[in-house]
Amino acid sequence: MIDVVLLRDYFSGLQERIVAAVEAFEHDGAARFRADRWEKEVGATLTGSGCTCIIEGGSVFERGGVAFSQVSGSALPPSATARRPDLAGRAFSAMGVSVVIHPENPYCPTAHMNVRALIATRTGCEAVWWFGGGMDLTPYYPFADDVRHFHSTCKQALRPFGEETYARYKKWCDEYFFLRHRNEPRGVGGVFFDDLDEGGFERCFALTRAVGDAFADAYLPIVETRRTMPYGERERDFQAYRRGRYVEFNLVWDRGTLFGLQSGGRTESILMSLPPVVKWRYDWKPEAGTPEAVLYEMLEPRDWA
């Protein structure tokens, strides 16, 4: 039996903890999260409710979103059945937390985390469930210590689930967060998993909790280290350019974004991941030997932990 109340209590509690941890950085109180509670109308393609917490214009965080949602639909969208065509046409319910944080200082990386559970049902058939999620880091300037800290925290969180688990999910993350049309990684990776049902419900839920609970420890110490570093227009300009890659991935390749849009989800909550300031240039390349060029070298997958 799948305990939906247990899932909801964990995911909503995780949202509250992350909101509090991020908000604590805004010491002057100039910016706080706005809690936008919503319900999808009965009769829509998707029904359900959620809470999207948004912070904008802070002294540390230019934009950040921490969203909880619990939704149901009459048929799984194509993005959810691409790897499991046997589930096409099943009704579903989905629940989870999504986090995307865009600091203002270009020396602070953008971070993303998502943990979710999905249940597919059909009359006369046993319910099919699985978990998914992960976290990844998108730096704009190359600080190897930051990347090592992020990956080491991910590895430590997954150690109780087998020594090979981190390496497997790191490789999956490197392959997933890759802009095929650009032939380049989005960032320096982290961990990613989907369609997780091996080992039973309790193990899969525990693994998902381990990833969700590790996010603040993996990311916020990096922000604390970099947030007061001085920067200028050059750094902000490059940050906006690299943010363009973030936008391209989310709108072209991200399965979570496609799932939400294809299933009739709430657009404002789905697109909370997009940064407020973005730039594109035609066929731009960084000058050799610059920090911007070193960043591109750092994006190549390697053993960080």
N, C-alpha and C positions, 0 to 999 in steps of 0.2 A: 504494500500500500504506500503510495506516494503522499507524504505529509505536506500538503500545500501551505498550511499555516506555518510550519517550521521553515519552509523556504522563504515565505514572505517576511517572517520575523527577522531572518538573517539578512536578507537583501535590504530591507528598509533600515535596519540597524546599521548596516555597513554604510549606507548613504549618510546617515546622521553623523557617524564617526569621521568620515572623510571630509564632510562639510565643515565640521568643527576644527579639524586639523589644518585645513587650508585657510580658513577664516582667521585662525590665530596669527597668521603672518601679517595680516593687515592691522598692525598695532595701533595705528592712529584712528582706527574706527571709521575711516573715510569710505570704506566699501565693505558691504556685507552681502551675503547671498540673498537673493530674492527667491522665495519658494513659490513656484507656480504650480498649483495643484489643478489637475485636469481630469475630465471624464469624457470618454468617447461616447457619442450618442448611440442609443439602442437602434439597431437597424442599419448602422454603418457596416462597411466591410469588416471592420475590426471593432471590437467592444472592449472596454476595460478602463483602467484609471492609472494615474501615476502622479509623481511629483518631480518636476524639473527645477533644480536649484541652480541659479545662474549668478555669477559675480562678474561685474564689468567695471572698468575704469579704476581699478585699485592701485595702490602704490606699488604693489608687487605683481599682482595678477591682472593682466590686461583683459583677459576673458577666461572664464572657466565654467564648466558645467558638470554637475553631478546629478544624474537622473535615475530615478527608480520607475519602473513600469511593470504592470501586470495586465496582459491583454489576451484575448481569445479571438479566434476566427473560424470560419466554416471550412477553409481549405488552406493548406500550407502553400505559401508562395513559391515560385520557381527557385529562388535563391536558397530555400531550405531543403529542397528535394533534388538539387543538382547532383549531389553525391549519393542520395538515397531515393532513387526513382520509385521504389516500392511503396513509399509513403505518400506519393502524390494523391491529392484529393482528400486526405484525412483532415479532420478538424484538429485544432491545436490550441494550446494555451502556452504562453511564454512569460517569463518573469526574469528580471535581472537589474543590474546596476551598470551604468556606463559613465565613465569619467574622462574628460579631456581638459587639460590645463595649459593655457598659453600665458606664460609670464611676459611682462613688458621688457625686462632686461634681456638682450640677445644672448648674454652669456649663460642664462638659465634655459635649459631645454624645455621643449614641450613634452608632455607625457600623456599617455592614454592607458586606460584600464577598463576592462569589461568582464563581468562574470554573469552567467545566465543559465537558466534551466528551461527546457522545452519539453512538452508532453504532447504526443500526437495520438488521437483516438479515432476509432471507427466502430460503429455498432457491430457487436458480435465478435470483436477482436480485442485482444489484450492491449492495454495502453503501452505505447513505446515512449521511453523518456531518454533524454541525454542532457549533458552539461557542455558548456563551452566557455571560452574566455581567454584571458591572458593580459599582459601589459607590455608596453614597449616605449622606448625613449627616442626622441627626435631632437638631437642637439643642433645648434647653429654654429658653435665654435668648439674646437677639439680639446676636450679635457679627458684624457684617458682614465684618470682616477675616478671621475664621475661614472664613466661607463662600467668600469670594473666594480664599483660599489653597487650599481643597479643590478648587474648580472649576478654578482655574488649573493645579493639578497634574494633574488629569484631562485638561485640554486639551493640556498639554505632552506627556503620555504618548501621546496619540492623534495628534499632529501628523504623525508619519512615515507615517500611513495616509490622508492627505488632509486638506486644510484644512477640509472640510465634515464630517468624521467626528465630531468632538466635538459640533458643533451638532446633528447628527442624533441622536446617542446621548443627548445631554442632553435633547432634546425627548422622546425615547422614555422616558427615566427619569421626567421630570415627569408624563407620561401614565400610566406604569405604577404608580408609587408614589402612587396617588391613592385615597382612600377614597370610593368612589362613594356609599356609603350615608350618609356624612357631608358629602359635597360639599366636601372639603378635602384638601390634600396631607398626606402623612405627615411630610415634612420638607422640606429645601431641595434635594433631588435630588442629582444627580451625573451618572453615565452608566449606561446600560443597553443591552444588545443580546441578541438571541436568534436562533436559527435561522441563525447566521452560517456561510455556505459560499461566499460570493462571493470570487473572486480566488484560489481554490485553497487547499489544506490548509496550506501553509507560511505564507501571508499570514495566514490566520485564526488559526493557532496563535500566530504572532508577536503579533498584536493582542491575543489573550487573555492572553499573557504580559505584555504591556505594562501591561494593566490590573491584573493580579495584583501585579506588581512595584511599581506606583506606590502601592499602598494605604498602606503604612507611612509614606511621605513625605507623603501627602495628609492623613493623620489624626493621627499621633502628635505632630507639632509643636503641634497645637491642644491636645492633652491636656497637653503640657509647659507651655503658656502659662497654662492655666486651672486646673490641678489643685490649686493652693494657695490659690485665692481663697476667702475666708471665706463661709459660707452658713449659713442657719438653717432652721427648720422650714417656713417659708413656701415657700422654694425647693424643699425636698425634697417638699413636698406637691404643688406644681405639676408637678414632675418625674414623680411617680407618676401624676398625672392624665394627662399627655401620653404616658406609657408605655402607658396604656390604648389609645391610638390605634395604637401600634405592635403591640400584641397583636391588636387587631381586624383590622388589615391582614394580618398573617401567617396568621391562622386563617381568614379569609374570602376573601382575594383572591390571596395569594401562590402562584404556580404551582409554585415549588420545594417548598413545604410540601405542597401538594396532590399533587404527583408522588410525594413520599416516602410519604405516607399511603395513596394509592390503589394504589401498587405493593407495599405490604406492607413498607415500609422500617422501620428501627429507630427506634422512637418517641422514645426518649431523645435520640438524636442529631438527629432532625428538629426537636424542640421545644427544643433548646438555646438558640434565639434569644430565648426569652421572658425578660423581666426578672424579678428576684426579688421586687420590691415594686411593686404596681400599684394604682391607685385609679380608681373611676368615680364621677361625680356626675350627678344628674339635671339636664339642661338648664342647665349652668353656663356662664357667660360671664365673661371677664376684665373688670376695671374699666378704663374708658377712661383712657389716659395711663400705664398701668403697664407695666413691662417685659414682663409676660405678654401684654398686648394688642399691644405692638410685635412680639412674636414672631409672632403670627398675621398681621400685615402682611408680615413677612419671608417667610412661607411661600409667598406668591404667586410663581409662576415669573417669573424675570427673567434678564437677561444678567449673570452674576456674573464671568465671566472676561474 
